[in-house]
Amino acid sequence: MSIQLKPLKERTLSELQTLSELFAWRAALTPQLEAYRQFNELQGEWISSSWLETYQRSLEFAKAIAVLQPERGARIAILLPNSLNAVCMDQATLQLACVPVPMHALDNPASIAYILSDSDATLLIAATDQQWQEIAGTGITTPALRQVVVLQKNLAQNDYCPDVPVALLDDWLASASAHDAPTVLVEAKADDLAALVYTSGTTGKPKGVMLTHQNVMSNVKAVVKRVVPVSSDVFLSFLPLSHTFERTAGYYLPIAAGACVAFSFSVKQLPQELLTIRPTILISVPRIYERVYSALQNKLAQSKIQSLLVNEAIAIGWRRFNKVQGLMSQSRLQTVFDSLAWSVLEPLVADKLKSQFGGRLRVAVSGGAALSTAISRCFLSLGIPIVQGYGMTESSPVVAFNSPEDNNPATVGRVMDQVEVKIGENAELLVRGPNVMRGYWKREEDTAKAFIDGWLRTGDQAEVLDGRVRILGRVKEIIVTSTGEKIAPVDLEIAIATDPVFEQVYAFGDNAPFIACAVVLSQAYWATLSASLALDANAPASLHSPKAVDAVVQRMRALTTALPFYAQPKAAILSLEPWTIENTLITPTLKLKRLNLAKHFASDIQRLYTQHR
């Protein structure tokens, strides 16, 4: 099976209309350049694939899918970690004008089964047959599912769900290649669906967001102009491809640029992979930067001299950054002093931090949630070029974005090309443009609620100043206490999370007399605190000790003095157990699932407010 790539070479990115065209265009334009790099656990080394090799591999996947004779627009569910196989399955689906349904490989079986059922998926590809067994074991019916493909088989044949055949990937591809009938690729149209991406479901069951080829392509073209990636760039991909932020910025954008993508073997191995891969572009959520910042703060706490050096470097670096960005004027004398001081501090402080990211990072994107001002200032001052953006799944996802050369960290940047924004009632940000979704799958009522006069309702409060967007908070996540005070929980949580002793923070207090927080404490801090209070660190009851709770509350209040007094927490629930995707307390992009957390801590919250009454 082959396709004529040569004519595509004559076209430009602006002329391409679909993601399948984009991939074929890239294979035709730079066939021998490195496209993907993946760690082979058996060989113990990183293996590279060129654009042409990847494209040809995707055609093998397309032939295997075509054996099922899927109808145009059929949904193909992909439950794989970021990998070459995930790319090939996604591209093969698009080449047949079918619709990828990307899912997070670590999501819980019930959530996956719900998505398979709701999307009417025809085919599922998963990492192991055990995953499929757990999904089938939920009892949620998937009547449209006709085939399951897995990378590894570990179970006996009679352990499978009898209604759906399960094939090993290699066998499935080999069986398809034995067919003599040629596979006819189906040309997608710009308004065809390019993905059915299920939202993380922070406040309920996930909804399938219908994104077209035009939606995603318009966003890719706009981001290319803002970031300007090149073929020599190397991306390190670790955010799940089930998230639109990673799909657009970490997957389709490198295709447009011809840049290499190295797939992270494990998030736990990320610090070492940064040193090995030495990426030039990093797409991340704030949590990763928070971890590096926390490690830095812990290190500084052990050395007064090092702390003084770092703080001085941050102060000088911040002035230098603001001067370069045109955000602050500076006297000639101050400029000369800063330049001389920086020549000393850069190798002592800044270069050491930059080396943790591989030493050649030119763009570090932070998205998916707000990044703490303290972390942003620290990294920018020390030469880590963090740029924040704003978007949502429903907008493919980027709405606004800073660039390295035009970066105001107090905002999420300027609005993307062809995208319009305006401020609606209650300061809600409204968005309109070619990147905005078609709607929610099978949910006409929810789709209607998502728009007002043709504008997408973001649910975020914002203001637009000098062409830049500043996010103020969530419309629906505003806590209203019983005294009528309104608090944005995210602002409170970010302020507290800057202290490395607080690994996770959840603020609550709706219809209650005051604000309180549930926090996951670091093991090291808890060991020190419990010892100082003569408590048994291993006894669960110690976490309820009034002395321990009071000490933690006082620490949180010291971190939130910049907030109004009524926004500062007056009580706390202490925990050592992390909130994870597996225990359904955070989303695949590490956002809090507030309803789930409220249920998880329901008895503790009731006890807390009862005691204070």
Buried (B, 14 or more C-beta within 10 A) or exposed (E): BEBEBEEBEEEEBEEBBBBBBBBBBBBBBBBEBBBBBBBEEEEEEBEEBBBBBBBBBBBBBBBBBBBBEBEEBBBBBBBBBBBBBBBBBBBBBBBBBBBBBBBBBBBBBBBBBBBBBBBBBBBBBBBBBBBBBBBBEBEBEBEBBBBBBBBEBEBEEEEBBEEBEBBBBEEBBEEBEEEEEEBEBBEBEBEBBBBBBBBBBBEEEBBBBBBBBBBBBBBBBBBBEBBEBEBEBBBBBBBBBBBBBBBBBBBBBBBBBBBBBBBBBEBEEBBEBBEBBBBBBBBBBBBBBBBBBBEBBBEBEEEEEBBEBBBBBBBBBBBBBBBEBEEEEEEEEEEEBBEEBBEEBBEEBBEEBBEBBBEEBEBBBBBBBBBBBBBBBBBBBBBBBBBBBBBBBBBBBBBBBBBBEBBBBEBBBBBBBEBEBEBBEEEBBBBBBBBBBBBBBEBEEEBEEBBEEEBBBBBBBBEBEEEBBBBBBBBEBBBEBEEEBEBBBBBBBBBBBBBBBBBBBBBBBBEBBBBBBBBBBBEEBBEEBBEEBEBEBEEEEBBEBEBBBEBBBEBBBEBBEEBEEBBBBBBBBBBBEEBEBEEBBBBBBBBBBBEBBBEBBEEBBEEBBEEEE
